[in-house]
Amino acid sequence: SGLDPAQPYFQGTPTEVRLDKSDAEFVDIIHTDSAPTIPNLGFGITPAIGHIDFYPNGGEQMPGCGKNPVSQIIDLDGIWEGTRDFVACNHLRSYKYYSDSIIYPNGFLGYPCASYDLFQSGKCFPCPQEGCPNMGHYADKFKGKITEDFLKLYLNTGEARDFPLWRYKVTVTLSGKSKVKGYVNVALYGSDGNTRQYQITKGTLEPDSTYTAYIDAEVNVGKVTKVKFLWNNNWINPTFPKLGASTITVESGQN
C-alpha cells in the first residue's frame, strides 16, 4: 500500500527507482497531495502507478486542510501533530484515511472514473457490476476483479475523523399547483442510522419536475426505511403555496 508516494525525485523516474505495480502481486495507492510540487508544494506523485489508484477528493486538496494556521497548529491532537498537519496536511491525510479504513470495512468506496469532475457530476455512479474497491486496508479484497491496466478511483471524505462518507443518489419529483422559489432538503433514515439534511436543489421549484443530487453522507444508513422531505420558500408568501414530493428515489453507491 502506497500512502501518497513521494513526488520530488521520484515522479517520472524509471520503475526501478519508485513504487510501481511490478513491485508486488498487489499494489494499491492513495494519492492525497498530488498537485505539482512547483508552485503548489505537492509532495505526492500524480500518475497512477499501482494496480488500483485512489484519488480521494480528487487527490490534490483534502477537506479540512485549508484551516487557518493557528487553529491547525493548536490541534486537538496536540501541538506536534498540529504543526505537522500545517506543514504537510494533505500528504499526511493518506495514513489517516488508511487507519480509519481499518475501523470501517465497508467505508471509502472508490468509484472507477476517468476524472474527478466526472465523478462529482455523478457520471460514474453507481458501482459497476464487479463492485467498487474499498480504499485502504481492505483494498486487496478487489485483487481478483481488476481488468484494466490502470484503475483510477475517486471518492470524497470528511473534513475530520471519522473520515468515510457514503454516496447516495437522491431523485425528487415535486407535486403542487404553482412554481415557487426556494430550496428542497432531504434526510435519509435507515436500519443502521440517519443522515442530516442535504440540499437537493434551490432556485425555482416547479411541480412535476424532477431534481437529482448526489450526497456524500457521514452515515451508512443501511436499508432505507424513511425519507424526510422539507421545502422552504425563503420568505413569507401571502398565498401560502403548497409543495409536496410525488416520488423520492434513493440509490446507494454499492448497488
C-alpha positions as CSV (number, residue, x, y, z in Angstrom):
1,S,0.0,0.0,0.0
2,G,1.5,3.3,-1.1
3,L,0.4,6.2,1.2
4,D,0.8,9.2,-1.0
5,P,4.2,8.1,-2.5
6,A,6.7,10.9,-2.9
7,Q,6.7,13.2,-6.0
8,P,10.0,15.1,-5.7
9,Y,12.9,13.0,-7.1
10,F,10.5,10.1,-8.0
11,Q,7.8,11.3,-10.4
12,G,8.7,10.4,-14.0
13,T,11.6,8.1,-13.0
14,P,12.2,4.5,-14.1
15,T,10.1,1.9,-12.4
16,E,13.2,0.5,-10.6
17,V,13.5,3.8,-8.7
18,R,9.9,4.4,-7.5
19,L,7.0,2.4,-6.3
20,D,5.3,0.5,-9.1
21,K,2.8,-2.3,-9.6
22,S,5.7,-4.6,-10.6
23,D,6.9,-4.4,-7.0
24,A,4.3,-6.8,-5.6
25,E,1.4,-9.0,-6.5
26,F,-1.0,-6.3,-5.5
27,V,-0.1,-2.6,-5.2
28,D,-2.8,-0.1,-4.1
29,I,-2.1,3.7,-3.9
30,I,-3.8,6.5,-2.0
31,H,-3.0,9.9,-3.6
32,T,-3.7,12.9,-1.3
33,D,-1.2,15.6,-2.2
34,S,-0.6,15.2,-6.0
35,A,-0.7,18.8,-7.0
36,P,2.6,19.9,-8.8
37,T,5.5,20.5,-6.4
38,I,6.2,23.8,-8.2
39,P,4.3,26.0,-7.4
40,N,1.8,24.1,-5.2
41,L,4.3,22.3,-2.9
42,G,2.6,18.9,-3.6
43,F,4.6,16.1,-2.0
44,G,2.8,13.2,-3.7
45,I,3.1,11.5,-7.0
46,T,0.4,12.3,-9.6
47,P,0.3,9.4,-12.2
48,A,-1.5,6.1,-11.5
49,I,1.4,3.7,-10.6
50,G,-0.4,0.8,-8.8
51,H,-2.9,-1.9,-9.7
52,I,-5.5,0.4,-8.3
53,D,-5.0,4.1,-7.5
54,F,-7.4,6.0,-5.3
55,Y,-7.7,9.8,-5.6
56,P,-9.9,10.9,-2.6
57,N,-11.4,14.4,-3.1
58,G,-9.6,14.5,-6.4
59,G,-6.2,13.7,-4.9
60,E,-4.8,17.2,-4.6
61,Q,-6.6,19.2,-1.8
62,M,-8.1,17.4,1.2
63,P,-11.1,18.8,3.1
64,G,-10.1,20.3,6.5
65,C,-6.6,21.1,5.3
66,G,-7.5,24.7,4.4
67,K,-8.0,25.7,8.1
68,N,-6.2,28.8,9.3
69,P,-2.6,28.1,10.5
70,V,-3.3,29.0,14.2
71,S,-6.3,26.6,14.6
72,Q,-4.4,23.9,12.7
73,I,-1.3,24.1,14.9
74,I,-3.2,24.2,18.1
75,D,-4.8,21.0,17.1
76,L,-6.9,18.6,19.1
77,D,-4.2,16.0,18.8
78,G,-1.6,18.4,20.2
79,I,0.9,21.0,19.0
80,W,3.3,18.4,17.4
81,E,0.5,16.8,15.4
82,G,-0.9,20.2,14.5
83,T,2.4,21.5,13.3
84,R,3.0,18.5,11.1
85,D,-0.6,19.0,9.7
86,F,0.1,22.6,9.0
87,V,3.3,21.8,7.0
88,A,2.0,18.6,5.2
89,C,-1.7,18.2,6.0
90,N,-2.7,16.8,2.6
91,H,0.3,14.5,2.5
92,L,-0.5,13.1,6.0
93,R,-4.1,12.5,5.2
94,S,-3.1,9.3,3.4
95,Y,-2.2,7.4,6.6
96,K,-5.2,8.9,8.5
97,Y,-7.6,7.6,5.8
98,Y,-5.8,4.2,6.0
99,S,-6.1,3.9,9.7
100,D,-9.8,4.9,9.6
101,S,-10.3,2.3,6.9
102,I,-9.4,-0.5,9.3
103,I,-12.4,0.5,11.5
104,Y,-14.8,0.9,8.6
105,P,-14.5,-2.3,6.4
106,N,-17.4,-1.0,4.2
107,G,-16.2,2.6,4.0
108,F,-14.2,4.6,1.5
109,L,-15.8,3.1,-1.7
110,G,-13.7,4.1,-4.7
111,Y,-15.6,4.7,-7.9
112,P,-13.9,3.9,-11.2
113,C,-13.9,7.1,-13.3
114,A,-12.0,9.0,-15.9
115,S,-11.7,12.2,-13.8
116,Y,-12.8,13.7,-10.5
117,D,-15.0,16.2,-12.3
118,L,-17.0,13.4,-13.9
119,F,-17.2,11.6,-10.6
120,Q,-18.6,14.8,-8.9
121,S,-21.2,15.2,-11.6
122,G,-22.5,11.7,-11.0
123,K,-21.4,10.1,-14.3
124,C,-19.6,7.2,-12.6
125,F,-22.4,6.2,-10.2
126,P,-23.3,3.6,-9.0
127,C,-20.6,1.0,-8.9
128,P,-20.0,-1.3,-11.9
129,Q,-21.1,-4.9,-11.9
130,E,-17.9,-6.1,-10.3
131,G,-18.4,-3.6,-7.5
132,C,-16.1,-0.9,-6.1
133,P,-12.9,-1.5,-4.1
134,N,-12.6,0.0,-0.6
135,M,-9.7,2.4,-0.2
136,G,-7.2,1.4,2.4
137,H,-6.8,-1.7,4.5
138,Y,-9.4,-3.8,2.6
139,A,-8.4,-2.8,-0.9
140,D,-6.9,-6.3,-1.5
141,K,-10.4,-7.8,-1.5
142,F,-10.7,-6.4,-5.0
143,K,-7.5,-8.2,-6.2
144,G,-9.1,-10.7,-8.5
145,K,-11.5,-8.3,-10.1
146,I,-9.1,-5.9,-11.9
147,T,-9.5,-5.9,-15.6
148,E,-7.7,-2.7,-16.6
149,D,-4.1,-1.8,-16.8
150,F,-4.5,1.2,-14.6
151,L,-7.6,1.7,-12.5
152,K,-8.3,5.3,-11.2
153,L,-10.8,5.5,-8.4
154,Y,-12.5,8.6,-6.9
155,L,-14.4,9.3,-3.7
156,N,-15.0,12.0,-1.2
157,T,-14.1,12.1,2.5
158,G,-15.0,14.1,5.6
159,E,-13.0,17.1,6.9
160,A,-12.0,15.4,10.1
161,R,-12.2,12.0,11.8
162,D,-14.3,9.9,11.2
163,F,-13.3,10.3,7.5
164,P,-15.5,7.9,5.5
165,L,-18.6,9.1,3.6
166,W,-21.3,7.1,1.8
167,R,-22.6,8.3,-1.5
168,Y,-26.3,8.3,-2.4
169,K,-28.2,9.5,-5.5
170,V,-31.4,11.2,-4.4
171,T,-34.1,12.0,-7.0
172,V,-37.1,14.0,-6.1
173,T,-40.2,14.7,-8.2
174,L,-42.2,17.6,-6.9
175,S,-46.0,17.9,-6.8
176,G,-48.1,21.1,-6.4
177,K,-50.1,23.7,-8.3
178,S,-47.7,26.5,-9.0
179,K,-44.0,27.1,-9.2
180,V,-42.2,28.8,-6.3
181,K,-38.7,29.9,-5.4
182,G,-36.9,28.2,-2.6
183,Y,-35.0,25.0,-1.7
184,V,-35.6,21.3,-1.1
185,N,-33.8,19.3,1.6
186,V,-33.9,15.6,2.2
187,A,-32.7,13.5,5.1
188,L,-32.3,9.7,5.0
189,Y,-33.3,7.3,7.7
190,G,-32.3,3.6,7.7
191,S,-31.7,0.4,9.7
192,D,-28.1,1.5,10.6
193,G,-28.5,5.2,11.2
194,N,-29.9,8.6,10.0
195,T,-28.3,11.4,8.0
196,R,-28.5,15.1,8.5
197,Q,-30.5,17.2,5.9
198,Y,-28.9,17.6,2.5
199,Q,-30.0,20.2,-0.1
200,I,-31.2,18.6,-3.3
201,T,-32.0,21.8,-5.3
202,K,-32.5,25.5,-4.8
203,G,-34.0,28.2,-7.0
204,T,-37.2,27.8,-9.0
205,L,-39.2,24.8,-7.8
206,E,-41.5,23.5,-10.4
207,P,-44.3,20.9,-9.8
208,D,-43.9,17.7,-11.8
209,S,-40.2,18.5,-12.3
210,T,-37.5,16.0,-11.2
211,Y,-34.4,17.1,-9.4
212,T,-31.3,14.9,-8.7
213,A,-28.4,15.3,-6.3
214,Y,-25.5,13.2,-5.2
215,I,-25.0,13.3,-1.5
216,D,-21.9,12.1,0.5
217,A,-23.5,11.2,3.8
218,E,-21.5,10.8,7.0
219,V,-23.5,7.7,7.9
220,N,-24.1,4.4,6.1
221,V,-27.8,4.2,6.7
222,G,-28.1,0.5,5.7
223,K,-31.6,-0.3,4.4
224,V,-33.5,2.9,3.8
225,T,-36.7,2.9,6.0
226,K,-37.8,6.6,5.7
227,V,-37.0,9.8,3.8
228,K,-37.7,13.2,5.4
229,F,-38.7,15.9,2.8
230,L,-38.5,19.5,3.6
231,W,-39.1,22.6,1.4
232,N,-38.8,26.3,2.2
233,N,-39.7,29.2,0.0
234,N,-37.2,31.6,1.8
235,W,-39.6,34.3,2.6
236,I,-43.2,34.8,3.7
237,N,-45.6,34.3,0.8
238,P,-49.2,35.5,1.5
239,T,-50.6,33.0,-1.0
240,F,-49.3,30.1,1.2
241,P,-48.2,27.9,-1.7
242,K,-48.2,24.1,-1.2
243,L,-45.5,21.8,-2.5
244,G,-45.0,18.1,-2.0
245,A,-43.0,15.2,-3.3
246,S,-44.8,12.7,-5.5
247,T,-41.8,10.4,-5.6
248,I,-38.4,10.2,-3.9
249,T,-35.9,7.6,-5.2
250,V,-32.7,6.8,-3.2
251,E,-29.9,4.8,-4.8
252,S,-26.9,3.6,-2.9
253,G,-23.4,3.5,-4.3
254,Q,-22.7,-0.2,-3.8
255,N,-25.6,-1.5,-5.8
